[in-house]
Amino acid sequence: MAAIAHAEREHALLSASAAHRWLACTPSVRLEEQFPDTTSPYAQEGTLAHEIAELKLRKYFIEPMSQRSFSAKLNKFKKHELFQEEMLKHTDTYLEYLKEITLAFPSKPYVAVEKRVDYSAYAPGGFGTCDCIIIHGEHLYVTDFKYGKGVPVSAENNPQMKLYALGAYLEYSLLYPIQHVHLTIVQPRLDSISEWSLSIDELLAWGEEIKPIAQKAFNGEGDFVPGEHCKFCRAKAQCRARADQYTALEDFKLMKPPLISNEEVGAILEKAQHIEAWVKDLKEYALAECLKGNEIPGWKAVEGRSTRQFADLDKAFEHLKQNGIDEAMLYERVPLTVAKIEKVLKKAEFTRLLEEPGFVVKTPGKPALVPISDKREAITAAPDAADDFQ
Ligand code: SF4
């Protein structure tokens, strides 16, 4: 059981998890090489959740172990400083999902957990670790467990999942007549399970399509293309292409007449979409530079506002109570939100006790401006829509 393997997981230069970036901005991988690969507490938390999931999957699918040995291994994880009780529930959700897939087959499928796959035939030096691979007859299932709770990640056309699937296909195509590929991303903390299927021909055709792009990325060639994918790029603060995208807003100064047109509003918003994230990245970078003693003209680091907190909350409250302060004064009673109550009650109970009797009402959302690529239907303030929003 490779419990520590996660922490030491190697990354290919053309890693699957960054494929959405290097496919869009081919020179990014080589530019990133000069920046250190840092990790965050969220990533470490994800690693621990993966290790717990791996233990459960191995016990169920691969190497039956005694409850005692399982508990001993699990207890080691429980002692980790980042362990949270909810990790047990979320890893169960993931295991249950995989169990359902395997139990639907008429015979026992092949299952691999934390399987390293090699997709270098499509992207130079490319390899990665699949969280779970299930194969039965013509069907290949590639599942990724994501512990993050930022935004739900869709499996549809997801390049990371497709690269894993290519690697899995190359590994197993001699043994199994794989024809159908099923990609799933399980994000239990967001109650999200995204599934998407494609034929093996479609997958292989995509692999051929990306080959020249991957080669360019490996060579560090092509144009820098900023976009949403800059978010996790290690060069994001200093990248000139990203900066040019926003500083080019100055072009609009040259425009006449005094009022800008709707076309110009659209063009400016298009350029400015990610400006807030960019400014935040620049500030983080500048602060780090100032703290290192490097000069960022016009800026300096200072000590932020300090906050007060109890040295020991329990002791402080006990002390207050002993001095005659009523406990009711020390706590606020705050009702849970609808979403939290749904989580506590579970869906069926929530529907029966609150939704069906009409205790929950849904108010229409406020109109929001989004890029044209957003999947939601466009609305106007035509009389009907205006009434809806009243
Ligand atoms: S910050 Fe964006 S544009 Fe610059 S290298 Fe990274 S991905 Fe490309």
Boltz pocket constraint, residues with backbone or C-beta under 6 A from the ligand:
constraints:
  - pocket:
      binder: B
      contacts: [[A, 21], [A, 25], [A, 27], [A, 28], [A, 31], [A, 224], [A, 225], [A, 226], [A, 227], [A, 229], [A, 230], [A, 233], [A, 234], [A, 235], [A, 236], [A, 237], [A, 239], [A, 240], [A, 241], [A, 242]]
      max_distance: 6.0
